Amino acid sequence: MTFELREERVRELGEESYLVLKESYQSVRELKALVERLHAAYLRGDTSQMDVVGAVKLTVDRLYDDLERYLRPGVDPDSAYDDARTENS
């Protein structure tokens, strides 16, 4: 691999990492707002916030799945998703 190709690959990986980090941050921010809403309702004695509990679960699931798809190949390449395997796998 030439120096130019290696530099381009590093830049692409950096951009991909930034996008994953940005999406993860947005999901965590959304999750924080949902938990704060649920907590405030609980303190008011309102236990009818099942829609918020469902939204929290969906947000956590999406965040975890996205991070697992991105991070798992580097941490545990033998058990990574087929479409997320590294080039060396």
N, CA, C and O of each residue as an XYZ file, in Angstrom:
356
protein
N       0.853     -1.172      0.000
C       0.000      0.000      0.000
C       0.898      1.234      0.000
O       1.807      1.346      0.823
N       0.645      2.144     -0.910
C       1.463      3.345     -0.996
C       1.111      4.310      0.128
O       0.076      4.191      0.784
N       1.992      5.248      0.321
C       1.782      6.243      1.372
C       0.487      7.018      1.142
O      -0.260      7.271      2.088
N       0.218      7.395     -0.103
C      -0.990      8.158     -0.418
C      -2.247      7.358     -0.114
O      -3.210      7.884      0.443
N      -2.231      6.074     -0.487
C      -3.388      5.227     -0.204
C      -3.587      5.045      1.291
O      -4.718      5.049      1.778
N      -2.495      4.887      2.014
C      -2.573      4.728      3.461
C      -3.128      6.003      4.101
O      -3.977      5.932      4.989
N      -2.655      7.153      3.658
C      -3.158      8.425      4.182
C      -4.647      8.589      3.893
O      -5.398      9.052      4.751
N      -5.077      8.214      2.697
C      -6.493      8.318      2.342
C      -7.328      7.383      3.208
O      -8.408      7.760      3.663
N      -6.838      6.172      3.439
C      -7.565      5.204      4.276
C      -7.683      5.703      5.707
O      -8.740      5.566      6.323
N      -6.615      6.280      6.244
C      -6.643      6.824      7.605
C      -7.651      7.956      7.685
O      -8.403      8.051      8.656
N      -7.675      8.820      6.669
C      -8.631      9.923      6.643
C     -10.063      9.390      6.602
O     -10.935      9.894      7.311
N     -10.307      8.375      5.773
C     -11.645      7.784      5.684
C     -12.061      7.160      7.005
O     -13.208      7.306      7.428
N     -11.138      6.463      7.662
C     -11.443      5.871      8.966
C     -11.729      6.951      9.998
O     -12.619      6.791     10.833
N     -10.988      8.042      9.946
C     -11.230      9.157     10.861
C     -12.607      9.767     10.648
O     -13.302     10.090     11.611
N     -13.005      9.925      9.383
C     -14.325     10.469      9.088
C     -15.419      9.523      9.554
O     -16.435      9.961     10.094
N     -15.213      8.222      9.346
C     -16.204      7.242      9.786
C     -16.317      7.245     11.308
O     -17.419      7.186     11.854
N     -15.182      7.313     11.984
C     -15.193      7.352     13.452
C     -15.928      8.584     13.950
O     -16.698      8.507     14.908
N     -15.696      9.712     13.308
C     -16.375     10.939     13.704
C     -17.885     10.803     13.534
O     -18.644     11.217     14.411
N     -18.330     10.229     12.419
C     -19.769     10.070     12.190
C     -20.396      9.148     13.225
O     -21.487      9.428     13.722
N     -19.719      8.052     13.556
C     -20.240      7.136     14.572
C     -20.300      7.842     15.923
O     -21.285      7.711     16.650
N     -19.266      8.578     16.256
C     -19.249      9.308     17.529
C     -20.365     10.352     17.563
O     -21.037     10.504     18.583
N     -20.564     11.066     16.466
C     -21.607     12.090     16.394
C     -22.996     11.466     16.555
O     -23.828     11.988     17.298
N     -23.247     10.352     15.862
C     -24.539      9.672     15.971
C     -24.747      9.130     17.381
O     -25.855      9.191     17.915
N     -23.691      8.603     17.979
C     -23.784      8.078     19.345
C     -24.093      9.203     20.325
O     -24.914      9.037     21.227
N     -23.437     10.342     20.149
C     -23.692     11.490     21.020
C     -25.145     11.943     20.900
O     -25.782     12.243     21.910
N     -25.667     11.995     19.699
C     -27.055     12.408     19.504
C     -28.010     11.423     20.172
O     -29.010     11.834     20.761
N     -27.711     10.130     20.085
C     -28.553      9.128     20.734
C     -28.493      9.254     22.251
O     -29.517      9.143     22.926
N     -27.308      9.483     22.786
C     -27.164      9.641     24.242
C     -27.888     10.903     24.708
O     -28.506     10.900     25.772
N     -27.820     11.979     23.928
C     -28.530     13.214     24.276
C     -30.043     12.975     24.283
O     -30.748     13.443     25.177
N     -30.532     12.245     23.284
C     -31.957     11.902     23.223
C     -32.350     11.032     24.411
O     -33.398     11.239     25.022
N     -31.510     10.066     24.732
C     -31.772      9.189     25.870
C     -31.799      9.976     27.174
O     -32.657      9.738     28.024
N     -30.871     10.908     27.336
C     -30.830     11.737     28.543
C     -32.127     12.527     28.692
O     -32.676     12.605     29.791
N     -32.619     13.107     27.613
C     -33.865     13.871     27.669
C     -35.043     12.975     28.029
O     -35.914     13.378     28.800
N     -35.080     11.772     27.482
C     -36.165     10.844     27.797
C     -36.135     10.424     29.265
O     -37.174     10.359     29.921
N     -34.941     10.143     29.772
C     -34.812      9.748     31.183
C     -35.199     10.909     32.094
O     -35.855     10.693     33.113
N     -34.809     12.128     31.752
C     -35.189     13.288     32.560
C     -36.706     13.473     32.561
O     -37.291     13.791     33.597
N     -37.341     13.276     31.416
C     -38.801     13.387     31.324
C     -39.476     12.310     32.174
O     -40.443     12.583     32.885
N     -38.965     11.110     32.093
C     -39.522     10.004     32.868
C     -39.326     10.250     34.363
O     -40.234      9.995     35.154
N     -38.166     10.737     34.752
C     -37.879     11.016     36.148
C     -38.792     12.113     36.687
O     -39.323     11.994     37.791
N     -38.974     13.173     35.913
C     -39.855     14.273     36.337
C     -41.293     13.779     36.506
O     -41.968     14.153     37.464
N     -41.757     12.950     35.589
C     -43.117     12.403     35.696
C     -43.236     11.530     36.944
O     -44.245     11.583     37.648
N     -42.223     10.739     37.214
C     -42.240      9.876     38.395
C     -42.309     10.720     39.670
O     -43.052     10.390     40.594
N     -41.540     11.801     39.720
C     -41.549     12.661     40.904
C     -42.899     13.330     41.105
O     -43.278     13.627     42.238
N     -43.628     13.570     40.024
C     -44.975     14.147     40.125
C     -46.010     13.081     40.492
O     -47.171     13.406     40.741
N     -45.602     11.834     40.525
C     -46.523     10.754     40.836
C     -47.238     10.215     39.607
O     -48.154      9.403     39.730
N     -46.833     10.653     38.432
C     -47.434     10.204     37.181
C     -46.732      8.928     36.730
O     -45.559      8.947     36.357
N     -47.455      7.841     36.769
C     -46.869      6.561     36.363
C     -47.401      6.110     35.002
O     -47.268      4.940     34.641
N     -47.999      7.030     34.248
C     -48.587      6.666     32.961
C     -47.658      6.983     31.795
O     -48.126      7.266     30.692
N     -46.375      6.939     32.022
C     -45.397      7.308     30.998
C     -44.809      6.090     30.283
O     -43.610      6.052     30.009
N     -45.632      5.116     29.989
C     -45.129      3.906     29.341
C     -44.555      4.207     27.959
O     -43.643      3.510     27.514
N     -45.068      5.229     27.271
C     -44.520      5.590     25.965
C     -43.074      6.061     26.087
O     -42.262      5.815     25.195
N     -42.751      6.736     27.189
C     -41.376      7.186     27.411
C     -40.480      5.986     27.705
O     -39.347      5.933     27.227
N     -40.965      5.035     28.476
C     -40.188      3.828     28.764
C     -39.902      3.086     27.455
O     -38.786      2.611     27.247
N     -40.890      2.984     26.583
C     -40.693      2.350     25.286
C     -39.677      3.096     24.441
O     -38.847      2.477     23.777
N     -39.736      4.435     24.460
C     -38.781      5.239     23.699
C     -37.364      5.084     24.240
O     -36.404      5.036     23.471
N     -37.234      5.007     25.563
C     -35.921      4.785     26.175
C     -35.360      3.452     25.713
O     -34.195      3.373     25.324
N     -36.167      2.412     25.750
C     -35.700      1.090     25.328
C     -35.268      1.104     23.866
O     -34.207      0.574     23.534
N     -36.067      1.699     22.991
C     -35.710      1.747     21.570
C     -34.419      2.538     21.341
O     -33.589      2.151     20.519
N     -34.252      3.640     22.066
C     -33.049      4.455     21.922
C     -31.818      3.704     22.393
O     -30.784      3.721     21.726
N     -31.924      3.044     23.541
C     -30.803      2.262     24.059
C     -30.460      1.117     23.108
O     -29.286      0.866     22.835
N     -31.462      0.434     22.613
C     -31.221     -0.668     21.670
C     -30.505     -0.173     20.420
O     -29.547     -0.797     19.961
N     -30.969      0.951     19.868
C     -30.361      1.489     18.652
C     -28.922      1.922     18.908
O     -28.031      1.633     18.109
N     -28.697      2.608     20.012
C     -27.350      3.058     20.353
C     -26.413      1.876     20.536
O     -25.303      1.872     20.004
N     -26.853      0.872     21.286
C     -26.020     -0.304     21.525
C     -25.720     -1.037     20.217
O     -24.574     -1.405     19.961
N     -26.734     -1.248     19.398
C     -26.528     -1.961     18.132
C     -25.555     -1.219     17.222
O     -24.690     -1.836     16.601
N     -25.695      0.106     17.142
C     -24.790      0.886     16.299
C     -23.354      0.803     16.798
O     -22.429      0.607     16.011
N     -23.171      0.953     18.104
C     -21.821      0.877     18.664
C     -21.244     -0.526     18.543
O     -20.056     -0.686     18.263
N     -22.068     -1.535     18.749
C     -21.576     -2.909     18.636
C     -21.133     -3.212     17.215
O     -20.086     -3.825     17.006
N     -21.924     -2.787     16.238
C     -21.565     -3.006     14.837
C     -20.247     -2.325     14.500
O     -19.447     -2.853     13.728
N     -20.026     -1.163     15.076
C     -18.812     -0.403     14.787
C     -17.599     -0.913     15.565
O     -16.510     -1.041     15.006
N     -17.787     -1.202     16.856
C     -16.657     -1.535     17.727
C     -16.314     -3.018     17.784
O     -15.153     -3.373     17.991
N     -17.283     -3.872     17.608
C     -17.056     -5.303     17.799
C     -15.979     -5.891     16.886
O     -15.202     -6.723     17.352
N     -15.892     -5.505     15.611
C     -14.838     -6.088     14.774
C     -13.438     -5.852     15.323
O     -12.571     -6.715     15.189
N     -13.205     -4.700     15.938
C     -11.887     -4.419     16.490
C     -11.627     -5.107     17.813
O     -10.487     -5.447     18.130
N     -12.680     -5.313     18.585
C     -12.541     -5.906     19.916
C     -12.580     -7.423     19.853
O     -11.797     -8.097     20.523
N     -13.487     -7.957     19.053
C     -13.681     -9.404     18.970
C     -13.945     -9.802     17.519
O     -15.075    -10.144     17.173
N     -12.914     -9.762     16.663
C     -13.126     -9.977     15.231
C     -13.661    -11.362     14.874
O     -14.283    -11.521     13.824
N     -13.436    -12.359     15.713
C     -13.921    -13.705     15.398
C     -15.434    -13.811     15.489
O     -16.025    -14.700     14.877
N     -16.071    -12.923     16.241
C     -17.517    -13.008     16.392
C     -18.231    -11.809     15.770
O     -19.411    -11.582     16.036
N     -17.520    -11.044     14.942
C     -18.100     -9.845     14.338
C     -19.151    -10.209     13.296
O     -19.158    -11.306     12.737
N     -20.023     -9.262     13.061
C     -21.012     -9.431     12.011
C     -20.290     -9.606     10.675
O     -19.251     -8.987     10.448
N     -20.826    -10.432      9.802
C     -20.188    -10.661      8.515
C     -19.995     -9.379      7.723
O     -18.941     -9.183      7.118
N     -20.995     -8.498      7.713
C     -20.887     -7.273      6.928
C     -20.028     -6.209      7.591
O     -19.784     -5.159      6.997
N     -19.562     -6.458      8.816
C     -18.739     -5.475      9.512
C     -17.323     -5.972      9.728
O     -16.539     -5.308     10.405
N     -16.981     -7.102      9.181
C     -15.626     -7.645      9.367
C     -14.589     -6.749      8.715
O     -14.862     -6.085      7.715
N     -13.411     -6.738      9.286
C     -12.334     -5.950      8.721
C     -11.806     -6.639      7.464
O     -12.125     -7.799      7.205
N     -11.003     -5.925      6.693
C     -10.455     -6.483      5.466
C      -9.569     -7.682      5.735
O      -9.459     -8.564      4.884
N      -8.930     -7.738      6.905
C      -8.022     -8.836      7.241
C      -8.746    -10.095      7.663
O      -8.135    -11.162      7.717
N     -10.031    -10.004      7.964
C     -10.783    -11.159      8.453
C     -11.075    -12.121      7.338
O     -11.703    -13.156      7.564
